Amino acid sequence: MSTKALVDSDGSFGAFCGALRRRNCLMSLGAVILTLFIFVTLLLFFSIESSTERRFAFHGLGEEDSFCHHPLWGDARQRVDELKRIRDSVRQELSEAADKLAEANLELEAVTREIPNKKLELQNIERQIEEARRVQKEIDDRHNVRVFLPSEPLWPLERNQSLQKSSIEGELLLDSAFDFGRCSITTGFRFYLYDSHSENALHKELSSHPNRVPEANKACILVALVEGADSPMNLEHWNVPEANKACLLVALVEGADSPTNLEHWNGEGQNHLLIDLGTSHADWQKAMVIGSSPLWHRSAFRDSAFLGVPEFDEVEDWKRYQPLLPHRRKNLLAYKGSSLLQTLEGLRKSAENSVDTVDFSPEANLNNSVFSLVHPAEDSQFHRLLYDSLLAGSVPVVLDSEVKLPFDDLLDWNLFSVRVSKWRLPELHYVLRSIPLADILEMRRMGRVFLEEYLGNARALSRTIISATRSRIGIPSDALSRTIISAVRSRIGIPSDGRPVDLGRPMFNESFLAPQIAQEKKPTFEEEELGPVEAPSDSQKFLHNFTSFSMYSYKLWNQYTHFVHHTQPYLLDTPVMPSESEFYPETNAGMRPIKPGSGEEFVKAVGGNRPKEQFTIVMLTYNRDAVLSASLERLRNLSYLNKVIVVWNNVDREAPRAWPRIHVPIEFVRAETNSLNNRFIPYEQIHTEAVLSMDDDIDLKQHEIILAFRVWRERRDQIVGFPARHHARFGDSMFYNSNHTCQYSMILTGAAFIHHSFLGAYTHHMPAAIRAKVDELKNCEDIAMNFLASHITRKPPVKTTSKWTLRCPTCTESLSNDESHFLERHDCIRFFTDVYGYNPLLFTQFRADSVLFKTRVPQNCQKCFKYV
């Protein structure tokens, strides 16, 4: 816990003690005043009585007139009047003292009521002190030292002949044929692209690649597209002084071009990547080559793919692909070619005997076939036929078990194709008929995913070429360079890349924090203890930069395809350590185990199977200042909260300068445009894996938020939230449905926990047509996020608590109150299905509540939560 927090808490406790001392002083003062005035009154009364008696005795009692008009009697009247005045004054002061005593009693009652809260604050302070001690111990632990990149680039050692391995039977090895001395991790992965005189789609996409730098003398990689009669030595910046230090030199060669004529070929072509568009040259020496002819041996230096891909159309590209459903295809198998027609006659007869139809001809319609036969004997047409099969939504059947498929060291072609030996051709009909429908649909779905992400257009293919090369030599992508070694890049003169950096614009000049504090309302306290209120603690970023090339490589390339081309600050799905790890000093760094017991011990630590972590709230707002202010106030002292980011979506109005201050920073981000997509931008200000997306009018109780956070920690790759919705089919169309149901497929993101990586996928990888639809309708961003998450993970969302609707009774306006709101959401369901080619939403009948919810526990035990 910070010193400031201790001072604030200690000051609050001191104020409580001062209030007690003031009450005692007021009571003592009233008693003293009362005693003093009673004493003075009695003293004056007895003094006057004694004086009067003496004077009466001196003049005699019989002389009545003399007595009445005696000067001493007049003096006595004055004394009586004075006494009356004193009496009235004493009465007034006694009344005031009584009022002050009543006020003191009221203050005493208020202070007495505060005693439990102050005890709770004291317990929190003690817990925070203990938390600070544990954090200090973890920082001092020599097993928990964070490693950071050095301030200067580290270049690998010069090539040592004794460390080199010779080629195995003529096959090139990375350690022997690639010079790692030119590729330092600390400088990042950068390349320079030479100008091209042709309108090549690959060149166009490489020009916009985020790893490209515009100045040749500051490049880490040199890229050139050479076609026809072009000579690479004629390029404007070919003779760059730093070319001999380039990590990789890329050239496109065609026709009679010879790579040995490249100026920096240096005899063997080390660290060259050649894209062969069709050349007669065959001696590539030590260069990496990507061509279009089939290969039968596997090597990091040789690859092949269909290179005649079309340009990428950001808005219309999805229309090129076939939908997954309905699965109405006339033919079981198609073959588009001529070399195997005679050989396939036996297969045709077998299909006809089973009432299956096939289409074997040079003009076969692949769009109408479930499977399509592809044979490497077609040579130059092999990869084109493979590409056409995937584009038609047909499952490729590769009639060769040894041929190398595009990037098959990274891509698992078994997920979306069938490979059989040519000797199995007579049995092929039986093999294909044995594949169940669910497997066929999944292979077709994965075929479209791989085509869209890796092979289907010039952007996808160019990024796959760069990412595959980067993965093979083990250099993280530009996300690492931008976030961790920006200072190093600045020193060596590498400018920032062109990829959009998700830096939110500050709302108040150069500050994200409101310059003034709004009048603080009387603090409210939760009815139950929910956990320690800790100082902000960020999630550690980029912990898997290099394991992503090994243990996570398969999952990233074949499941989480959106996360391949840029190193992710947080991975979506990482393993947990054994549960006993929290008990050993070598492995318990960051762990917060729950001691044995019931709810009383449960609330003291976050527990679970992972180290402690916090969450960030991202709240979208437009024009409801009072509602927003109340929502921010309700977050005061919320456990495990790291910070609050308010996205100010009203671009036509400045935000007020006074806002509430709570125990964590509240940062205001100025939106560029009024868009609901702003909710899911992965702002650089977000420093946690867990993100709670909230509307400004959502009234969630703190115990509901904490329960959902604890559930999300165990279901990190799913959306976890509160209001659930589902899709249903009526007649021939799909509809959005908000009625109560026993199964659901969506969680409204106005109140939902989402993993940070989903934000990047939504903003940078989800089809742009979907974001455009959200902007057009000013609706459906929550449906879009549910589609995306289910598409990536093939898992449904998770609902917590019994909340079905979240209403704002004080809100005078809301987008959901528009009559067209539900009609637009019906349209979104249908349009998003068209874009993805299928509806990725999955139904679930599961709801998460706390373990002891509705469980009778002994009186000496406490539930995990009182109400959920």
Secondary structure as UniProt FT lines:
FT   HELIX           3..59
FT   HELIX           64..68
FT   HELIX           71..140
FT   HELIX           142..144
FT   HELIX           161..163
FT   TURN            169..170
FT   HELIX           174..177
FT   HELIX           180..182
FT   HELIX           185..187
FT   STRAND          191..193
FT   HELIX           201..207
FT   TURN            210..211
FT   HELIX           216..218
FT   STRAND          221..225
FT   TURN            228..229
FT   HELIX           232..234
FT   TURN            236..237
FT   HELIX           241..245
FT   STRAND          248..255
FT   HELIX           259..261
FT   TURN            263..264
FT   TURN            266..271
FT   STRAND          272..279
FT   TURN            285..286
FT   STRAND          288..291
FT   TURN            300..301
FT   STRAND          302..304
FT   TURN            314..316
FT   HELIX           317..320
FT   STRAND          331..335
FT   TURN            339..344
FT   HELIX           345..353
FT   TURN            354..355
FT   STRAND          358..360
FT   TURN            362..363
FT   HELIX           366..368
FT   STRAND          369..374
FT   HELIX           376..381
FT   HELIX           382..391
FT   TURN            392..393
FT   STRAND          395..398
FT   TURN            406..410
FT   HELIX           413..415
FT   STRAND          418..419
FT   HELIX           422..427
FT   HELIX           428..433
FT   HELIX           437..450
FT   HELIX           451..455
FT   HELIX           458..473
FT   HELIX           478..483
FT   HELIX           486..491
FT   TURN            492..493
FT   STRAND          505..506
FT   TURN            509..510
FT   STRAND          516..517
FT   TURN            543..546
FT   HELIX           547..549
FT   TURN            550..552
FT   HELIX           553..558
FT   HELIX           561..563
FT   HELIX           579..583
FT   TURN            585..587
FT   TURN            589..590
FT   HELIX           599..602
FT   TURN            603..604
FT   STRAND          615..621
FT   HELIX           625..633
FT   TURN            634..637
FT   TURN            639..640
FT   STRAND          641..648
FT   TURN            651..652
FT   STRAND          658..659
FT   STRAND          666..670
FT   HELIX           676..680
FT   TURN            684..685
FT   STRAND          690..695
FT   TURN            696..697
FT   HELIX           702..712
FT   TURN            713..714
FT   TURN            716..717
FT   STRAND          720..721
FT   STRAND          724..730
FT   TURN            731..732
FT   STRAND          733..737
FT   STRAND          746..747
FT   TURN            749..750
FT   STRAND          751..755
FT   HELIX           756..764
FT   HELIX           768..777
FT   HELIX           781..793
FT   STRAND          798..800
FT   TURN            809..810
FT   HELIX           815..817
FT   TURN            819..820
FT   HELIX           821..836
FT   STRAND          847..848
FT   TURN            851..854
FT   TURN            859..860
//
